[in-house]
Every structure is written in structure tokens, then in C-alpha cells.
Amino acid sequence: MARLIETIEDLKKYIVVSATFDFKKVLPHSERVERELIFDLIGLEQYDTLVVHTLVPDSSAPIDQVKKLFQEAMSNLALLEALPTINILITNSGTKSVEAEKAVAADWKDKRDLSRSLLKIYNKAIDYAFQIMEENKTVFPEWVASKYYTIFKELIVQQTSQFNEHYSIKKNRQTFIALRPIMSEIEDQFLKGMLGECTLDFLKTQSNEPIVLKAQKEARKAVVAFTVAKAAITGTFEFTDSSFTVASDQLPWEKQQVLSKEDRNDLKADRETAGAEYLKSLKKIIVDNPLIFTCYEDKIEKGINDKIIRKKSGLFL
């Protein structure tokens, strides 16, 4: 089976390694990374299309750019996963450490910085690849037709960039994927009850109508605000003063920069307040435009005057 990264030459396009570097030590990790990550991000059909596509290195065509970005991502992540075993030999008598002559082993700080760099490049390459794919859907029909794309069409916030517009996740696709269950829960908890399923489905469809676009934006702002509030009190994400991403096991030394529990609780309260205001704005837009939002029914709780029944003999509730 063909792969995105098959030879040492493929790896060297994106990472500087020594002339004697043994690619066979990275290959098993490359195969696993492609299988476990790429298949679950774009689907096997789109993956196969990228693999068989003949890459034009200097081309600005979306498919060439995306293939290069996925190759870059896979090269960096595969090498990162291979690092712990690159200088280890597994023999009949146990494991042996292999050291090249006249070479000085890197200290823990150098290894740490290398791991950080490899993971950062991987994430950035994946994020840019999906940004291009989302902006050029017709070029990637297998992905658009796959469940890996359609699961996001079920939500108000359908793209990484749409979430990032209202709260920074550093355009991180992995974070966006991890947030999907929370966004779905937020829609059920706040939007479906207020708008009704018909109106909510209408807001998820494409439109060029300015009023609909305005309502969609308010709905996304509400979902993002409530999602941030809920994510702030879970252990899955790491928050800084201005953004958050999926927590990384590879970068434990960076956790000193994250928000404290108290700061997270303050963020939660702030985003819940903001979310409530966005919902009010959304409802006003919809109520003020009944000819556009035709299936919306305003569920106004009746006041005491509405509940009074007037009879000749007196007033009754």
C-alpha cells in the first residue's frame, strides 16, 4: 500500500537528518501515524486520492498544497514518536543503547526542544491543510462526502476558523475535533429548546441572505461562548490568557503557563454571561424577521393577565 511518507528522501524534504540516518526506524511509526490519524481525519478515500496524486512541488493548487502539508505533518509526528527508540537496539539479550563514535548525546533540554518543535510543526501543518480544504471543498469531494466532514455539518459551528473567530484555539484542528461533543451538547441544551429543531436546522444551511448570516453569526458566538465555559472546567484542555488547545502529554513543562482553577472559573462565568447575551441577540433577530424564519414559534411564557379568564360572575384563573 502506498503512503505519504515512504522513503528517507520524503522525510528529508521536511526534516534535516544525518546522511547515515536509518529511515527503517521511523517507517513503522509513519505507517501507524498515517493509519491512526490521517484516516480518522479525512477518510480512506480522500487519503488514497492524495497518495496517488503526483505532487507538483512549487504548485499553488490546493491539492498540491494539502499533500505537502500532510507529508510535513506526518514526517514530524512520525519522527517524534520514533525518538524514544531511535538509539535503542532490541536484542536476544535485552535492549542496548547505540552511540555513534565522536558524537555527544543531546541533553534533556535539547530533546525537549526538539520534541516541542516536531509537535508544533505537525499541528501547524494539519491546521493549514484543513484551512485550505475547507476553503476549497470542491477539490476534495471524497472528504466532503465522508462522515469525517459531515459530522461537522450537523453543527452551527462547522469549521475550525469559525470557532477561532470568536475564541482562539490557535486554529488547531485537533482541538476543534475534541470540542465537537461539547458543541453538540450546547446546541441541545440552549439552542434547540429556544429555537425549535426546524429553525435550528434552517440556521445550519448555507445562505446569502444578510439577516440569516447575521443570525448564524450570533448563534455561533453563543455556541462558542458556552463551549469555552464548559471546556474551562474540564481537564481535557489547556487554557492561557488568550487561547486554549487540547492538553498535550508531550509538553508537560509548558503547563506552568496555563490558567489557575480560579481563573478558569472566572472565564467560565464570563463566557456564560456572554453566551446568554448572544442568545438574546439571536432571538431578537429571529423574532423581528418572521417572513424569513417562517418555522419559528415564539414560546412566550404567559403572564398573569394572559391567564385570567373573564366571566360575568367574576375573574378566574
Number of C-alpha atoms within 10 A of each C-alpha: 4 9 16 22 21 16 13 18 11 14 24 14 12 17 15 8 12 8 8 6 11 12 16 13 17 25 20 13 19 25 17 14 18 23 15 11 12 18 16 13 21 21 20 16 14 19 23 16 15 20 16 11 12 11 16 13 11 8 10 10 13 17 22 17 20 23 22 21 22 24 23 26 26 28 30 25 22 25 22 20 19 17 15 10 13 17 13 14 12 10 8 6 6 7 11 11 10 10 11 8 6 6 7 8 10 9 8 9 9 11 14 15 12 14 19 16 13 20 22 14 19 22 20 17 22 23 22 18 21 22 18 16 21 18 11 13 13 11 15 18 13 20 22 19 14 16 15 17 18 13 11 18 15 13 19 26 23 19 20 23 21 16 23 16 13 15 18 16 22 19 24 23 24 16 18 23 15 14 21 17 11 17 24 17 14 19 21 14 11 16 21 15 12 18 21 16 15 14 18 21 14 16 21 17 12 10 12 7 9 9 15 21 14 15 20 22 19 21 25 27 25 29 29 27 26 27 26 27 23 21 20 24 14 10 9 15 18 19 23 15 11 10 14 21 21 19 15 13 8 12 13 10 9 11 14 9 11 16 18 12 11 9 15 22 16 14 21 21 16 15 21 19 15 17 25 16 15 21 22 12 16 22 19 12 17 22 15 10 13 12 10 13 18 13 15 21 15 12 10 6 7 8 8 8 8 9 10 11 10 10 8 5 6 7 9 9 9
